[in-house]
Amino acid sequence: MTVKTKAIQFGTPEFEELLSAIREDANRRRKLPVLEHPFYAIQLIKQTRLGALRLPVEQGGGGATIPELFEALIELAAADPDVAHILRSHFSQVETYLMDVESPERTVWLERIAEGVILGNAYTEISKNNVGKLEFNTTLLPDGKDYVLNGSKYYSTGTLYSDYIFVTAADQNHKVVAVIVPADREGVEIVDDWDGFGQRSTGSGTTHFRNVRVTEGEFELMEAKTPFNSYAQLFLQAVIAGITQEIVQDAKKIILSRKRTFTFAVADVPREDPQLQQVIGKLVSNAYAAKAIVLKASHALQRAVDHVQNGEVQVEDSHQAALEAAEAKIIVDELALQSASLLFEVGGSSAVREENHYDRHWRNIRTIASHNPNVYKERLIGDFVLNDRDLPINEVYF
């Protein structure tokens, strides 16, 4: 594909060309006997500056609104859900920089993002049960005029492909701090040990930091501002909605390519079979609803951003965005998992052949949906409706 020197914009022929190249690469890798990671797709994303999609055009970005970004993510996920998922932490951090106009780091990072830089993350630790708290075994301690970073992080999705890593740690006073360091700095080890049955090439593995040198200029602010965690949650639902789009295309391909049908079918040609037509109709409707739900919830995020004051999301807006993201997750998960199963109703036993990889849709959806169990969200939404008890918007992914 042709690489442009300015940031790509949503809805343009260049954007469609990028999606086509990413889909083609995903199809190629899927046929290989061993797992190959989407480094080529990420290279294209960096070259086209897709990571700058939310930046204003005058700042070298694509000028997209939040709903436009989420629609772009849905289309990207339809082409390759792993590639879309890889960018979750990146776009979340970009949104933070865009909102916080007072941040001294903002200008530098927006310029780097406009140049194509991809940001990764190293947040999660599994050594403690930190319910409602931010506590880390990873430490950032003084060492002369600089600091040293030590510790291990898990589920660092996308970091394998990133240029810089946003890391949370505890300082010498046990307070939470954050730094952002180059991914190739000495002492940083990114291990591709993610062994989940879905989203296999997202790079959601372990990141080790062993005596990594950090300068004071690499610190990031970790102020107690109203969280915007619904953004990270809805991002995952956009990826799932994209997968439902691709399920429709696979079901269509199965039916149109079939040369025979069942002996008890009501039509000789599969495409003329009313029952198969009905399944397609259901899959299309599920995909439409999933996309519509995600985009509706994305408008709540846009309103929250529009009302930001001094880089802080207002509590009422943050709560509404969290509520809509939670409601979206519950239903989008159900629709997508249903579609992933219904896909096999149009193909019979031939559809389960390993070479087709149609099981990838269920595995990917189930893996993404497992980030936060719906049972907790359903209960908390019910508690809010019945008792006016607010959602715990300080919790991750709510």
C-alpha positions in Angstrom: 0.0 0.0 0.0 1.0 3.6 -0.5 2.4 5.2 2.7 1.4 8.9 3.3 3.6 11.4 5.2 0.6 12.8 7.1 -1.7 11.1 9.6 -4.4 8.9 8.0 -8.0 10.0 8.4 -11.0 7.8 9.1 -13.3 7.2 6.2 -10.8 8.0 3.5 -9.6 5.7 0.6 -6.3 5.5 2.4 -7.9 4.2 5.5 -9.7 1.5 3.5 -6.4 0.6 1.9 -4.8 0.2 5.3 -7.6 -2.1 6.5 -7.3 -4.1 3.3 -3.6 -4.6 3.8 -4.0 -5.6 7.5 -6.8 -8.1 6.6 -4.7 -9.6 3.9 -1.7 -10.0 6.2 -4.0 -11.6 8.9 -5.3 -14.1 6.4 -1.8 -14.9 5.3 -0.5 -15.4 8.9 -3.5 -17.6 9.8 -2.5 -20.2 7.2 1.0 -20.6 8.5 1.9 -23.7 10.6 3.3 -21.6 13.4 2.2 -18.3 15.0 3.5 -15.2 13.3 3.0 -11.9 15.0 1.5 -8.9 13.2 4.7 -6.8 13.0 4.0 -5.9 9.4 0.5 -4.6 10.3 1.9 -2.5 13.2 4.6 -1.2 10.9 1.9 0.0 8.5 0.0 1.6 11.5 3.1 3.5 12.5 3.9 4.6 8.9 0.3 5.9 8.4 0.2 7.4 11.8 -3.1 5.7 12.7 -2.2 6.1 16.3 -2.6 9.9 15.9 -6.2 9.5 14.7 -7.6 11.5 17.6 -5.1 14.3 17.4 -6.4 17.5 15.8 -5.4 17.9 12.1 -3.5 21.1 13.0 -1.4 19.0 15.4 -0.6 16.4 12.8 -3.4 14.1 13.6 -6.5 12.6 11.9 -9.0 14.9 13.6 -11.4 12.1 14.6 -14.1 12.4 17.2 -14.3 9.7 19.8 -17.3 8.0 18.0 -15.3 8.1 14.8 -12.4 6.6 16.6 -14.5 3.7 17.9 -16.1 3.1 14.5 -12.6 3.0 13.0 -11.6 0.5 15.8 -14.6 -1.7 14.9 -13.5 -1.8 11.3 -9.9 -2.5 12.3 -11.0 -5.3 14.5 -13.0 -6.9 11.7 -9.8 -6.9 9.7 -7.6 -8.2 12.6 -8.9 -8.1 16.2 -5.4 -8.7 17.6 -4.1 -5.6 15.9 -7.0 -3.5 17.2 -6.5 -4.8 20.7 -2.8 -4.0 20.6 -3.6 -0.3 20.4 -5.9 -0.2 23.5 -3.3 1.3 25.9 -2.0 3.6 23.2 -5.3 5.3 22.5 -6.2 5.4 26.2 -2.9 7.3 26.9 -3.4 9.5 23.9 -6.8 10.5 25.3 -5.2 11.4 28.6 -2.8 13.7 26.9 -5.5 15.3 24.9 -7.6 16.0 28.0 -4.8 17.3 30.3 -3.9 20.6 28.8 -1.9 21.5 31.9 0.4 18.5 31.7 4.0 19.6 31.0 4.6 16.4 29.1 1.7 16.9 26.8 3.3 18.8 23.9 6.3 16.5 23.6 4.2 13.3 23.6 1.5 14.6 21.2 4.4 15.5 18.8 5.8 12.0 19.1 2.4 10.4 18.6 1.9 12.5 15.5 5.1 11.1 14.2 3.8 7.5 14.5 5.1 6.5 18.0 3.1 3.7 19.7 2.7 3.6 23.5 2.6 0.4 25.5 1.7 -0.3 29.1 3.1 -2.0 32.2 0.4 -1.7 34.8 -0.8 -5.0 36.1 0.7 -7.1 38.9 -0.8 -10.3 40.2 1.1 -10.7 43.5 -1.5 -8.8 45.5 -5.3 -8.5 45.8 -5.5 -4.8 45.4 -9.3 -4.3 45.5 -9.9 -0.6 45.0 -6.3 0.3 45.6 -3.2 1.1 43.6 -0.3 -0.8 45.2 2.7 -2.1 43.4 5.7 -4.3 44.1 7.5 -2.7 41.2 9.7 0.1 42.6 11.2 3.3 41.4 14.0 4.3 43.8 16.6 7.1 43.8 20.0 6.2 42.6 22.3 9.2 42.5 20.7 12.0 40.4 18.5 9.4 38.6 16.3 6.5 39.6 16.2 2.8 39.0 13.1 0.8 38.1 12.7 -2.8 39.2 9.8 -5.2 39.0 7.6 -7.4 36.7 4.3 -6.6 35.1 1.8 -8.9 33.5 -0.9 -8.8 30.8 1.0 -5.9 29.1 -1.1 -6.0 26.0 0.6 -4.4 23.0 3.9 -3.6 24.7 5.7 -6.1 22.5 5.0 -3.7 19.5 5.5 -0.4 21.3 8.1 2.3 21.2 7.6 3.5 24.7 6.2 1.9 27.8 4.0 3.6 30.4 4.9 2.0 33.8 3.4 2.3 37.2 5.4 1.7 40.3 5.9 2.6 44.0 8.4 5.2 45.1 10.5 5.3 48.2 7.5 6.6 50.2 5.2 3.8 48.8 3.3 6.3 46.7 2.2 5.5 43.2 4.3 7.1 40.5 4.5 6.6 36.7 7.3 6.8 34.2 7.4 6.3 30.5 10.6 4.7 29.1 11.8 3.5 25.7 10.9 -0.1 25.1 14.4 -0.9 24.0 16.1 0.6 27.1 18.7 -1.6 28.8 17.1 -3.7 31.5 13.7 -3.9 29.8 12.7 -7.4 28.8 9.4 -8.0 27.0 8.4 -11.7 27.1 5.8 -13.0 24.7 4.4 -15.6 27.2 0.7 -15.0 26.7 -0.8 -18.4 26.6 -4.6 -17.6 26.4 -6.7 -19.5 23.9 -7.7 -16.3 22.2 -6.1 -13.0 21.0 -2.9 -15.0 20.7 -0.7 -12.4 19.0 -1.6 -9.3 21.1 1.7 -9.5 23.0 -0.2 -9.7 26.3 2.7 -11.1 28.1 5.1 -10.3 30.9 7.4 -7.2 31.0 10.4 -7.3 33.3 12.3 -4.2 34.5 15.8 -4.9 35.9 17.7 -1.9 37.1 16.3 0.2 34.4 17.7 3.8 34.5 15.1 6.5 34.7 15.6 10.2 34.6 13.5 12.8 36.4 12.3 14.0 33.0 10.7 10.7 32.3 8.2 10.9 35.2 4.5 11.2 34.4 1.8 12.8 36.6 -0.3 10.4 38.7 -2.7 12.9 40.2 -6.0 11.8 41.8 -8.3 13.0 39.1 -11.7 11.5 38.2 -10.8 8.3 36.4 -11.8 7.7 32.8 -11.7 3.9 33.0 -14.8 3.4 30.9 -12.7 4.2 27.9 -10.5 1.1 28.3 -13.6 -1.0 28.8 -15.5 0.3 25.8 -12.4 -0.2 23.7 -12.7 -3.9 24.2 -16.3 -3.9 23.2 -15.4 -2.2 20.0 -13.0 -5.0 19.3 -15.7 -7.6 20.0 -18.2 -5.6 17.8 -15.6 -5.8 15.0 -15.4 -9.6 15.3 -19.1 -9.9 14.9 -18.8 -8.0 11.6 -16.2 -10.5 10.4 -18.4 -13.4 11.5 -21.1 -12.2 9.0 -18.5 -12.2 6.2 -17.3 -15.7 7.1 -20.9 -17.1 7.2 -21.6 -15.5 3.8 -18.4 -17.0 2.4 -19.4 -20.5 3.7 -22.8 -20.4 2.1 -21.8 -19.0 -1.2 -19.0 -21.5 -1.6 -21.0 -24.6 -0.7 -21.7 -26.9 -3.6 -24.1 -29.3 -1.8 -26.6 -29.1 0.9 -28.3 -31.4 3.4 -30.7 -34.1 2.1 -33.5 -32.6 4.2 -32.9 -29.0 3.2 -35.8 -27.1 1.6 -33.7 -25.8 -1.3 -31.1 -27.4 -3.6 -28.9 -24.3 -3.5 -27.6 -23.2 -0.1 -28.0 -19.5 -0.8 -31.7 -20.1 -1.6 -32.3 -22.0 1.6 -34.7 -19.9 3.8 -33.2 -21.4 7.0 -29.7 -20.4 6.1 -31.0 -17.0 5.0 -32.5 -16.6 8.4 -29.2 -17.4 10.1 -27.5 -14.8 8.0 -30.2 -12.3 8.9 -29.6 -13.0 12.6 -25.9 -12.6 12.3 -26.2 -9.3 10.4 -28.7 -8.0 13.0 -26.4 -9.0 15.9 -23.5 -7.3 14.2 -25.5 -4.2 13.6 -26.7 -4.0 17.2 -23.3 -4.6 18.7 -21.8 -1.8 16.6 -24.8 0.6 17.3 -24.5 -0.1 21.1 -20.8 0.6 21.2 -21.1 3.8 19.1 -24.0 5.0 21.3 -21.9 4.5 24.4 -19.0 6.3 22.7 -21.1 9.5 22.6 -21.1 9.4 26.4 -17.3 9.4 26.4 -17.3 12.3 23.9 -19.6 14.3 26.2 -17.3 13.6 29.1 -14.3 14.9 27.1 -16.2 17.9 26.0 -16.8 18.8 29.7 -13.3 18.3 30.9 -12.1 21.0 33.2 -8.3 21.5 33.8 -7.7 17.9 32.6 -10.3 16.5 35.0 -13.3 14.5 33.9 -16.4 15.6 35.8 -17.8 13.0 38.2 -21.3 13.0 36.7 -20.0 12.6 33.1 -17.5 10.0 34.2 -20.3 8.0 36.0 -22.6 8.2 32.9 -19.8 7.0 30.6 -19.0 4.1 33.0 -22.7 3.2 33.2 -23.1 3.1 29.4 -19.9 1.2 28.9 -21.0 -1.5 31.5 -24.4 -1.8 29.9 -22.8 -2.1 26.5 -20.5 -4.8 27.6 -23.2 -7.1 29.0 -25.2 -7.1 25.8 -22.4 -6.9 23.2 -20.8 -9.9 24.8 -24.0 -11.9 24.6 -24.7 -11.0 21.0 -21.1 -11.7 19.9 -20.9 -15.1 21.6 -24.2 -16.1 20.1 -23.0 -15.1 16.6 -19.7 -17.1 17.1 -21.8 -20.2 17.7 -24.5 -19.5 15.1 -21.7 -19.3 12.4 -21.5 -23.1 12.5 -25.2 -23.5 11.7 -24.5 -22.5 8.1 -21.6 -24.8 7.4 -22.2 -28.2 8.9 -19.2 -30.4 9.8 -17.0 -29.0 7.0 -17.0 -25.6 8.9 -15.2 -27.1 11.8 -12.1 -28.1 9.8 -9.0 -26.7 11.5 -7.8 -25.1 8.3 -10.7 -22.7 8.3 -10.0 -21.4 11.9 -13.6 -20.4 12.4 -13.3 -21.3 16.0 -11.0 -18.2 16.4 -14.1 -15.9 16.7 -15.5 -17.6 19.8 -12.0 -17.9 21.4 -11.2 -14.3 20.7 -14.6 -13.0 22.0 -14.5 -15.2 25.1 -10.9 -14.0 25.9 -11.7 -10.3 25.5 -15.0 -10.6 27.4 -13.3 -12.3 30.3 -11.4 -9.1 31.2 -14.2 -8.3 33.6 -17.0 -10.7 34.6 -20.4 -9.5 33.6 -21.9 -10.7 36.9 -20.3 -7.9 38.8 -21.5 -5.3 36.3 -25.0 -6.6 36.2 -25.3 -6.5 40.0 -23.9 -3.0 40.2 -26.1 -1.6 37.5 -29.1 -3.2 39.3 -28.0 -1.6 42.6 -27.7 1.8 40.9 -31.2 1.5 39.4 -32.8 0.3 42.6 -30.9 2.2 45.3 -29.2 5.1 43.5 -25.9 3.7 44.6 -23.2 4.9 42.1 -21.0 2.6 40.2 -17.4 2.2 41.5 -15.9 4.4 38.8 -12.5 4.2 40.6 -12.3 0.5 39.6 -10.3 -0.5 36.5 -12.4 -1.2 33.4 -15.7 0.0 34.8 
